[in-house]
Amino acid sequence: MKNNPTLSISIITYNEEKNIGDCLASVSEIADEIVVLDSISTDRTEEICRKNPKVTFYQHPFDGHIQQKNRALEKCLSEWILCIDADERVSRELGRSIRKILDKNPDIAGVKFPRLSFHMHRYIRHGGWYPNARYRLIRKGMAYWGGENPHDKLLLKGKGKKIKGDLIHYTATDLSDSVKTINQFSSITALTRYNKGKKYRLWRLLLKPVSKFFEIYIYKHGFLDGIQGFIIAISSSYSSFLKEAKLFELSVLGSDKPSNLSSLFEKKNDSDRP
């Protein structure tokens, strides 16, 4: 008699003491093992993780979301792997749907499902934020993390399937935390694009922030999320502006890498760029 498929949970962390306990609790019932790859946290993240008997805890210095998440995948031992972030929670409905997939064990590479974000005291259901279904449950060896740091995504080596149930995402503690993330992520994006040989363009600096606002607030109905929807549209516009402005700083002004990035991020010389 064939054994039931096993499930690993893959999580990367850095100073997530406020989130990781609830994250682990949301998956402990469905997981056979939980792999946490930590970027040398200085808070209680490690202590909280080691209290859960299903957690195997590893550490590696952070050098990019894609790099860390692929390392975490390699450490997972189960037939199936569910990849989540510390600020995400598996809802009860999603947990049941995942269990059904494991019981059927279909011949597919991955499974995607909606992600519902909670931001500024409400669930955000418009502006392109929902359903925003992404592949997160994969068969080991049949997918890998790719995309562009920090906006990574799982790329399948085969067919996929969609299931019901929301992955709940707690995006930020408050607006100040959100602005901090925008600043950090825009720096990573600008440096990644510079190192890939992308050039600054004035038209992008002028037009992308405007088009991003109208895309989110009007075209994708962000206005239906009230004042929060307006703030999200403005924040996304600002993020677009920062990415191009920092690319200008790197490529035209010849500045070093953004000052809010660690020493693990490097600006390539012109001779090393595509």
Secondary structure, 3 states (H helix, E strand, C coil): CCCCCCEEEEEEECCCCCCHHHHHHHHCCCCCEEEEEECCCCCCHHHHHHCCCCEEEEECCCCCHHHHHHHHHHHCCCCEEEECCCCEEECHHHHHHHHHHHHHCCCCCEEEECEEEEECCEEECCCCCCCCCEEEEEECCCEEEEEECCEEEEEECCCEEECCCCEEEECCCCHHHHHHHHHHHHHHHHHHHHHCCCCCCHHHHHHHHHHHHHHHHHHCCHHHHHHHHHHHHHHHHHHHHHHHHHHHHHHCCCCCCCCCCCCCCCCCCHHHCC
